């Protein structure tokens, strides 16, 4: 998603790699989804795992 159309904006592979890591972190930690009961994927995962342990 974040890469398509912007291929030529990254000057080095390290720059591209860092951008991908930042995107993945944002995708998992900052993006709220209504299908996940208004939680981020990480919050929802932790919530489900905590309920399974109890």
PyMOL Python script that loads the backbone (N, CA, C, O; Angstrom):
from pymol import cmd

cmd.read_pdbstr("""\
ATOM      1  N   UNK A   1       0.808  -1.201   0.000  1.00  0.00           N
ATOM      2  CA  UNK A   1       0.000   0.000   0.000  1.00  0.00           C
ATOM      3  C   UNK A   1       0.849   1.263   0.000  1.00  0.00           C
ATOM      4  O   UNK A   1       0.685   2.135  -0.853  1.00  0.00           O
ATOM      5  N   UNK A   2       1.740   1.349   0.945  1.00  0.00           N
ATOM      6  CA  UNK A   2       2.511   2.585   1.095  1.00  0.00           C
ATOM      7  C   UNK A   2       3.610   2.709   0.038  1.00  0.00           C
ATOM      8  O   UNK A   2       4.173   3.788  -0.146  1.00  0.00           O
ATOM      9  N   UNK A   3       3.910   1.634  -0.640  1.00  0.00           N
ATOM     10  CA  UNK A   3       5.012   1.622  -1.589  1.00  0.00           C
ATOM     11  C   UNK A   3       4.564   1.949  -3.013  1.00  0.00           C
ATOM     12  O   UNK A   3       5.284   2.637  -3.736  1.00  0.00           O
ATOM     13  N   UNK A   4       3.399   1.473  -3.425  1.00  0.00           N
ATOM     14  CA  UNK A   4       2.958   1.624  -4.815  1.00  0.00           C
ATOM     15  C   UNK A   4       2.777   3.088  -5.195  1.00  0.00           C
ATOM     16  O   UNK A   4       2.074   3.840  -4.519  1.00  0.00           O
ATOM     17  N   UNK A   5       3.415   3.469  -6.274  1.00  0.00           N
ATOM     18  CA  UNK A   5       3.358   4.838  -6.754  1.00  0.00           C
ATOM     19  C   UNK A   5       4.462   5.714  -6.193  1.00  0.00           C
ATOM     20  O   UNK A   5       4.662   6.837  -6.657  1.00  0.00           O
ATOM     21  N   UNK A   6       5.179   5.210  -5.201  1.00  0.00           N
ATOM     22  CA  UNK A   6       6.246   5.984  -4.564  1.00  0.00           C
ATOM     23  C   UNK A   6       7.602   5.288  -4.684  1.00  0.00           C
ATOM     24  O   UNK A   6       8.545   5.637  -3.974  1.00  0.00           O
ATOM     25  N   UNK A   7       7.700   4.317  -5.570  1.00  0.00           N
ATOM     26  CA  UNK A   7       8.911   3.514  -5.707  1.00  0.00           C
ATOM     27  C   UNK A   7      10.176   4.357  -5.882  1.00  0.00           C
ATOM     28  O   UNK A   7      11.232   4.022  -5.344  1.00  0.00           O
ATOM     29  N   UNK A   8      10.064   5.420  -6.618  1.00  0.00           N
ATOM     30  CA  UNK A   8      11.246   6.211  -6.957  1.00  0.00           C
ATOM     31  C   UNK A   8      11.587   7.269  -5.906  1.00  0.00           C
ATOM     32  O   UNK A   8      12.585   7.975  -6.051  1.00  0.00           O
ATOM     33  N   UNK A   9      10.781   7.391  -4.859  1.00  0.00           N
ATOM     34  CA  UNK A   9      11.059   8.404  -3.838  1.00  0.00           C
ATOM     35  C   UNK A   9      12.075   7.927  -2.803  1.00  0.00           C
ATOM     36  O   UNK A   9      12.608   8.740  -2.048  1.00  0.00           O
ATOM     37  N   UNK A  10      12.349   6.635  -2.755  1.00  0.00           N
ATOM     38  CA  UNK A  10      13.315   6.095  -1.803  1.00  0.00           C
ATOM     39  C   UNK A  10      14.691   6.049  -2.457  1.00  0.00           C
ATOM     40  O   UNK A  10      14.880   5.418  -3.497  1.00  0.00           O
ATOM     41  N   UNK A  11      15.640   6.721  -1.834  1.00  0.00           N
ATOM     42  CA  UNK A  11      16.978   6.816  -2.419  1.00  0.00           C
ATOM     43  C   UNK A  11      17.829   5.585  -2.141  1.00  0.00           C
ATOM     44  O   UNK A  11      18.701   5.239  -2.939  1.00  0.00           O
ATOM     45  N   UNK A  12      17.583   4.921  -1.014  1.00  0.00           N
ATOM     46  CA  UNK A  12      18.370   3.733  -0.655  1.00  0.00           C
ATOM     47  C   UNK A  12      17.422   2.635  -0.172  1.00  0.00           C
ATOM     48  O   UNK A  12      16.260   2.884   0.147  1.00  0.00           O
ATOM     49  N   UNK A  13      17.947   1.432  -0.131  1.00  0.00           N
ATOM     50  CA  UNK A  13      17.181   0.304   0.399  1.00  0.00           C
ATOM     51  C   UNK A  13      16.921   0.497   1.894  1.00  0.00           C
ATOM     52  O   UNK A  13      15.869   0.103   2.398  1.00  0.00           O
ATOM     53  N   UNK A  14      17.876   1.103   2.601  1.00  0.00           N
ATOM     54  CA  UNK A  14      17.683   1.356   4.032  1.00  0.00           C
ATOM     55  C   UNK A  14      16.517   2.314   4.272  1.00  0.00           C
ATOM     56  O   UNK A  14      15.743   2.132   5.212  1.00  0.00           O
ATOM     57  N   UNK A  15      16.396   3.318   3.434  1.00  0.00           N
ATOM     58  CA  UNK A  15      15.293   4.273   3.526  1.00  0.00           C
ATOM     59  C   UNK A  15      13.964   3.561   3.300  1.00  0.00           C
ATOM     60  O   UNK A  15      12.997   3.785   4.028  1.00  0.00           O
ATOM     61  N   UNK A  16      13.926   2.711   2.297  1.00  0.00           N
ATOM     62  CA  UNK A  16      12.724   1.929   2.007  1.00  0.00           C
ATOM     63  C   UNK A  16      12.404   0.998   3.171  1.00  0.00           C
ATOM     64  O   UNK A  16      11.252   0.907   3.596  1.00  0.00           O
ATOM     65  N   UNK A  17      13.409   0.311   3.684  1.00  0.00           N
ATOM     66  CA  UNK A  17      13.209  -0.615   4.796  1.00  0.00           C
ATOM     67  C   UNK A  17      12.669   0.109   6.030  1.00  0.00           C
ATOM     68  O   UNK A  17      11.756  -0.393   6.685  1.00  0.00           O
ATOM     69  N   UNK A  18      13.208   1.259   6.349  1.00  0.00           N
ATOM     70  CA  UNK A  18      12.746   2.032   7.501  1.00  0.00           C
ATOM     71  C   UNK A  18      11.300   2.481   7.317  1.00  0.00           C
ATOM     72  O   UNK A  18      10.507   2.435   8.258  1.00  0.00           O
ATOM     73  N   UNK A  19      10.961   2.912   6.113  1.00  0.00           N
ATOM     74  CA  UNK A  19       9.587   3.330   5.830  1.00  0.00           C
ATOM     75  C   UNK A  19       8.608   2.169   5.978  1.00  0.00           C
ATOM     76  O   UNK A  19       7.504   2.344   6.493  1.00  0.00           O
ATOM     77  N   UNK A  20       9.009   1.004   5.531  1.00  0.00           N
ATOM     78  CA  UNK A  20       8.152  -0.180   5.656  1.00  0.00           C
ATOM     79  C   UNK A  20       7.957  -0.538   7.124  1.00  0.00           C
ATOM     80  O   UNK A  20       6.842  -0.854   7.540  1.00  0.00           O
ATOM     81  N   UNK A  21       9.027  -0.494   7.912  1.00  0.00           N
ATOM     82  CA  UNK A  21       8.920  -0.792   9.341  1.00  0.00           C
ATOM     83  C   UNK A  21       7.983   0.192  10.039  1.00  0.00           C
ATOM     84  O   UNK A  21       7.160  -0.209  10.862  1.00  0.00           O
ATOM     85  N   UNK A  22       8.106   1.466   9.713  1.00  0.00           N
ATOM     86  CA  UNK A  22       7.233   2.489  10.307  1.00  0.00           C
ATOM     87  C   UNK A  22       5.778   2.251   9.915  1.00  0.00           C
ATOM     88  O   UNK A  22       4.876   2.396  10.739  1.00  0.00           O
ATOM     89  N   UNK A  23       5.555   1.888   8.660  1.00  0.00           N
ATOM     90  CA  UNK A  23       4.203   1.628   8.173  1.00  0.00           C
ATOM     91  C   UNK A  23       3.590   0.430   8.904  1.00  0.00           C
ATOM     92  O   UNK A  23       2.436   0.485   9.328  1.00  0.00           O
ATOM     93  N   UNK A  24       4.351  -0.638   9.047  1.00  0.00           N
ATOM     94  CA  UNK A  24       3.852  -1.838   9.725  1.00  0.00           C
ATOM     95  C   UNK A  24       3.523  -1.523  11.181  1.00  0.00           C
ATOM     96  O   UNK A  24       2.502  -1.977  11.699  1.00  0.00           O
ATOM     97  N   UNK A  25       4.373  -0.758  11.835  1.00  0.00           N
ATOM     98  CA  UNK A  25       4.105  -0.382  13.226  1.00  0.00           C
ATOM     99  C   UNK A  25       2.804   0.423  13.321  1.00  0.00           C
ATOM    100  O   UNK A  25       1.957   0.145  14.170  1.00  0.00           O
ATOM    101  N   UNK A  26       2.654   1.401  12.462  1.00  0.00           N
ATOM    102  CA  UNK A  26       1.433   2.212  12.449  1.00  0.00           C
ATOM    103  C   UNK A  26       0.216   1.343  12.146  1.00  0.00           C
ATOM    104  O   UNK A  26      -0.830   1.502  12.775  1.00  0.00           O
ATOM    105  N   UNK A  27       0.341   0.440  11.204  1.00  0.00           N
ATOM    106  CA  UNK A  27      -0.755  -0.441  10.799  1.00  0.00           C
ATOM    107  C   UNK A  27      -1.233  -1.296  11.978  1.00  0.00           C
ATOM    108  O   UNK A  27      -2.431  -1.527  12.139  1.00  0.00           O
ATOM    109  N   UNK A  28      -0.301  -1.756  12.785  1.00  0.00           N
ATOM    110  CA  UNK A  28      -0.645  -2.652  13.888  1.00  0.00           C
ATOM    111  C   UNK A  28      -0.952  -1.943  15.201  1.00  0.00           C
ATOM    112  O   UNK A  28      -1.728  -2.454  16.010  1.00  0.00           O
ATOM    113  N   UNK A  29      -0.354  -0.772  15.426  1.00  0.00           N
ATOM    114  CA  UNK A  29      -0.467  -0.114  16.728  1.00  0.00           C
ATOM    115  C   UNK A  29      -1.348   1.135  16.735  1.00  0.00           C
ATOM    116  O   UNK A  29      -1.842   1.515  17.796  1.00  0.00           O
ATOM    117  N   UNK A  30      -1.557   1.773  15.614  1.00  0.00           N
ATOM    118  CA  UNK A  30      -2.259   3.054  15.578  1.00  0.00           C
ATOM    119  C   UNK A  30      -3.584   3.036  14.825  1.00  0.00           C
ATOM    120  O   UNK A  30      -4.417   3.922  15.020  1.00  0.00           O
ATOM    121  N   UNK A  31      -3.785   2.055  13.984  1.00  0.00           N
ATOM    122  CA  UNK A  31      -4.953   2.005  13.101  1.00  0.00           C
ATOM    123  C   UNK A  31      -6.132   1.348  13.819  1.00  0.00           C
ATOM    124  O   UNK A  31      -6.109   0.148  14.091  1.00  0.00           O
ATOM    125  N   UNK A  32      -7.147   2.130  14.119  1.00  0.00           N
ATOM    126  CA  UNK A  32      -8.338   1.613  14.799  1.00  0.00           C
ATOM    127  C   UNK A  32      -9.302   1.047  13.757  1.00  0.00           C
ATOM    128  O   UNK A  32      -9.574   1.673  12.733  1.00  0.00           O
ATOM    129  N   UNK A  33      -9.808  -0.148  14.043  1.00  0.00           N
ATOM    130  CA  UNK A  33     -10.737  -0.815  13.134  1.00  0.00           C
ATOM    131  C   UNK A  33     -12.060  -1.059  13.834  1.00  0.00           C
ATOM    132  O   UNK A  33     -12.090  -1.569  14.955  1.00  0.00           O
ATOM    133  N   UNK A  34     -13.159  -0.696  13.173  1.00  0.00           N
ATOM    134  CA  UNK A  34     -14.475  -0.933  13.771  1.00  0.00           C
ATOM    135  C   UNK A  34     -14.778  -2.429  13.861  1.00  0.00           C
ATOM    136  O   UNK A  34     -15.454  -2.870  14.790  1.00  0.00           O
ATOM    137  N   UNK A  35     -14.289  -3.196  12.913  1.00  0.00           N
ATOM    138  CA  UNK A  35     -14.524  -4.641  12.933  1.00  0.00           C
ATOM    139  C   UNK A  35     -13.823  -5.295  14.134  1.00  0.00           C
ATOM    140  O   UNK A  35     -14.188  -6.399  14.541  1.00  0.00           O
ATOM    141  N   UNK A  36     -12.832  -4.622  14.692  1.00  0.00           N
ATOM    142  CA  UNK A  36     -12.138  -5.115  15.887  1.00  0.00           C
ATOM    143  C   UNK A  36     -12.648  -4.397  17.140  1.00  0.00           C
ATOM    144  O   UNK A  36     -11.915  -4.217  18.112  1.00  0.00           O
ATOM    145  N   UNK A  37     -13.899  -3.998  17.093  1.00  0.00           N
ATOM    146  CA  UNK A  37     -14.555  -3.322  18.221  1.00  0.00           C
ATOM    147  C   UNK A  37     -13.822  -2.037  18.608  1.00  0.00           C
ATOM    148  O   UNK A  37     -13.622  -1.752  19.788  1.00  0.00           O
ATOM    149  N   UNK A  38     -13.433  -1.279  17.604  1.00  0.00           N
ATOM    150  CA  UNK A  38     -12.750   0.015  17.775  1.00  0.00           C
ATOM    151  C   UNK A  38     -11.426  -0.085  18.521  1.00  0.00           C
ATOM    152  O   UNK A  38     -11.067   0.792  19.307  1.00  0.00           O
ATOM    153  N   UNK A  39     -10.714  -1.167  18.260  1.00  0.00           N
ATOM    154  CA  UNK A  39      -9.376  -1.349  18.807  1.00  0.00           C
ATOM    155  C   UNK A  39      -8.370  -1.429  17.663  1.00  0.00           C
ATOM    156  O   UNK A  39      -8.729  -1.653  16.507  1.00  0.00           O
ATOM    157  N   UNK A  40      -7.114  -1.241  18.015  1.00  0.00           N
ATOM    158  CA  UNK A  40      -6.060  -1.496  17.038  1.00  0.00           C
ATOM    159  C   UNK A  40      -5.857  -3.007  16.972  1.00  0.00           C
ATOM    160  O   UNK A  40      -6.289  -3.715  17.882  1.00  0.00           O
ATOM    161  N   UNK A  41      -5.219  -3.519  15.932  1.00  0.00           N
ATOM    162  CA  UNK A  41      -4.989  -4.967  15.865  1.00  0.00           C
ATOM    163  C   UNK A  41      -4.234  -5.513  17.086  1.00  0.00           C
ATOM    164  O   UNK A  41      -4.562  -6.595  17.573  1.00  0.00           O
ATOM    165  N   UNK A  42      -3.252  -4.798  17.575  1.00  0.00           N
ATOM    166  CA  UNK A  42      -2.483  -5.255  18.737  1.00  0.00           C
ATOM    167  C   UNK A  42      -3.349  -5.244  20.000  1.00  0.00           C
ATOM    168  O   UNK A  42      -3.312  -6.192  20.785  1.00  0.00           O
ATOM    169  N   UNK A  43      -4.121  -4.182  20.196  1.00  0.00           N
ATOM    170  CA  UNK A  43      -5.014  -4.111  21.362  1.00  0.00           C
ATOM    171  C   UNK A  43      -6.012  -5.268  21.346  1.00  0.00           C
ATOM    172  O   UNK A  43      -6.250  -5.911  22.368  1.00  0.00           O
ATOM    173  N   UNK A  44      -6.586  -5.520  20.182  1.00  0.00           N
ATOM    174  CA  UNK A  44      -7.582  -6.575  20.063  1.00  0.00           C
ATOM    175  C   UNK A  44      -6.960  -7.942  20.323  1.00  0.00           C
ATOM    176  O   UNK A  44      -7.542  -8.773  21.020  1.00  0.00           O
ATOM    177  N   UNK A  45      -5.798  -8.166  19.770  1.00  0.00           N
ATOM    178  CA  UNK A  45      -5.091  -9.436  19.978  1.00  0.00           C
ATOM    179  C   UNK A  45      -4.822  -9.654  21.456  1.00  0.00           C
ATOM    180  O   UNK A  45      -5.071 -10.741  21.977  1.00  0.00           O
ATOM    181  N   UNK A  46      -4.315  -8.629  22.140  1.00  0.00           N
ATOM    182  CA  UNK A  46      -4.028  -8.749  23.562  1.00  0.00           C
ATOM    183  C   UNK A  46      -5.295  -8.978  24.373  1.00  0.00           C
ATOM    184  O   UNK A  46      -5.295  -9.754  25.328  1.00  0.00           O
ATOM    185  N   UNK A  47      -6.367  -8.307  23.995  1.00  0.00           N
ATOM    186  CA  UNK A  47      -7.635  -8.469  24.686  1.00  0.00           C
ATOM    187  C   UNK A  47      -8.130  -9.913  24.549  1.00  0.00           C
ATOM    188  O   UNK A  47      -8.542 -10.523  25.536  1.00  0.00           O
ATOM    189  N   UNK A  48      -8.093 -10.448  23.352  1.00  0.00           N
ATOM    190  CA  UNK A  48      -8.550 -11.821  23.103  1.00  0.00           C
ATOM    191  C   UNK A  48      -7.659 -12.822  23.833  1.00  0.00           C
ATOM    192  O   UNK A  48      -8.163 -13.773  24.430  1.00  0.00           O
ATOM    193  N   UNK A  49      -6.362 -12.623  23.794  1.00  0.00           N
ATOM    194  CA  UNK A  49      -5.447 -13.549  24.474  1.00  0.00           C
ATOM    195  C   UNK A  49      -5.630 -13.509  25.991  1.00  0.00           C
ATOM    196  O   UNK A  49      -5.560 -14.547  26.649  1.00  0.00           O
ATOM    197  N   UNK A  50      -5.859 -12.336  26.542  1.00  0.00           N
ATOM    198  CA  UNK A  50      -6.078 -12.221  27.982  1.00  0.00           C
ATOM    199  C   UNK A  50      -7.361 -12.929  28.405  1.00  0.00           C
ATOM    200  O   UNK A  50      -7.404 -13.540  29.472  1.00  0.00           O
ATOM    201  N   UNK A  51      -8.399 -12.855  27.589  1.00  0.00           N
ATOM    202  CA  UNK A  51      -9.645 -13.540  27.899  1.00  0.00           C
ATOM    203  C   UNK A  51      -9.471 -15.052  27.814  1.00  0.00           C
ATOM    204  O   UNK A  51     -10.086 -15.788  28.586  1.00  0.00           O
ATOM    205  N   UNK A  52      -8.640 -15.525  26.886  1.00  0.00           N
ATOM    206  CA  UNK A  52      -8.415 -16.949  26.712  1.00  0.00           C
ATOM    207  C   UNK A  52      -7.645 -17.533  27.889  1.00  0.00           C
ATOM    208  O   UNK A  52      -7.832 -18.701  28.228  1.00  0.00           O
ATOM    209  N   UNK A  53      -6.795 -16.752  28.509  1.00  0.00           N
ATOM    210  CA  UNK A  53      -5.979 -17.216  29.622  1.00  0.00           C
ATOM    211  C   UNK A  53      -6.798 -17.305  30.906  1.00  0.00           C
ATOM    212  O   UNK A  53      -6.531 -18.154  31.756  1.00  0.00           O
ATOM    213  N   UNK A  54      -7.773 -16.450  31.045  1.00  0.00           N
ATOM    214  CA  UNK A  54      -8.561 -16.406  32.281  1.00  0.00           C
ATOM    215  C   UNK A  54      -9.469 -17.578  32.443  1.00  0.00           C
ATOM    216  O   UNK A  54     -10.189 -17.668  33.438  1.00  0.00           O
TER     217      UNK A  54
END
""", "prot")
cmd.dss("prot")
cmd.show_as("cartoon", "prot")
cmd.util.cbc("prot")
cmd.orient("prot")
